Amino acid sequence: MPSQTLSIEVDRLDAGSARVRLAGELDFDTAPELVDVVADLRRDGHQELELDFAGVHLCDSSGLSALVVIHRAGTGAVRLLNLNPQVRQLLDRTGLAELLAAPPRELTGEAREVG
C-alpha cells in the first residue's frame, strides 16, 4: 500500500521566525522531508518555529523522532500548534510534550468545534 503524502507549507513570519503548516501523515516516509524543510529555514535565519499540526491525521515514531531532531538542531523555540488527540497522546506518553513546547491539553483545540 503506498504511503500517504505530507503537505508542507511555510510562512516566513519575520526575519527570525516561521510557521510550518503540515497536512497528511508524518511517518517514516515523510518525516525526513520535514527535517529538510526546517533545516533550510534555519539556514535562512529562521530559528523560532511554529509547527501547525491542524492537518496531520497520523504521526508515528518516525514523526516523533523528526520532532526531536528538529528541536536538537536549532537554537530557537519550536512550538507545536493545533495538535489532534492522537498526536497529543503520543507526546504525553513519551514525555516529549514539555520538551517540544506543546501547549497544555486545553489549548490544543481537542474540545473545540470547528465550523
ABEGO torsion letter per residue (X at the ends): XBBBBBBBBBBBABAABBBBBBBEBBBAAAAAAAAAAAAAAAAAGBABBBBBAAABABBBAAAAAAAAAAAAABABBBBBBGBBAAAAAAAAAAGAAAAAGBBBAAAAGAABBBX
